[in-house]
Amino acid sequence: MITRLLSSPKHRVLLKWATELDRAGIAYLLSSETIRGDLGAIIPYKHLREDQVFGLEFLMTFMLVAVVLSVIDTTRGARGLGSAPLAIGLSITAGICCIS
C-alpha cells in the first residue's frame, strides 16, 4: 500500500513536505531560545556596508554558476580533476566563508 501511495507524484510531494516540516520542528525544539531568530540564516559580517555585501553576493553567485556550468559541460570529457559535487560544495563553502 505504501509503495502504491509513493508512486503518485502528488503523494511524494506531500510526504516530502511533511518530513521537512518535521525536521524543521525538531531543529526548532532542540535549539536554544537565544539563536532561534538567526537559525538557518547566513548573516554577513556586521562591519560590511550594504554595497559590499551585494558585491560579495554577486561574485559568489557568479562563481557558483561558473562552477556548475563547468562541471556539467559534456565537451570537457574526463579532463575534470575530481568530483562535480565536491567542486560545487567547495565553491559554496568558499562563498560562505567570505561573507560570514
Residue, then its C-alpha position, 0 to 999 in steps of 0.5 A: m500500500i505504501t509503495r502504491l501511495l509513493s508512486s503518485p507524484k502528488h503523494r511524494v510531494l506531500l510526504k516530502w513536505a511533511t518530513e521537512l516540516d518535521r525536521a524543521g520542528i525538531a531543529y526548532l525544539l532542540s535549539s536554544e531560545t537565544i539563536r532561534g531568530d538567526l537559525g538557518a540564516i547566513i548573516p554577513y559580517k556586521h562591519l560590511r556596508e550594504d554595497q559590499v555585501f551585494g558585491l560579495e553576493f554577486l561574485m559568489t553567485f557568479m562563481l557558483v554558476a561558473v562552477v556548475l556550468s563547468v562541471i556539467d559541460t559534456t565537451r570537457g570529457a574526463r579532463g575534470l580533476g575530481s568530483a562535480p559535487l565536491a567542486i560545487g560544495l567547495s565553491i559554496t563553502a568558499g562563498i560562505c566563508c567570505i561573507s560570514 
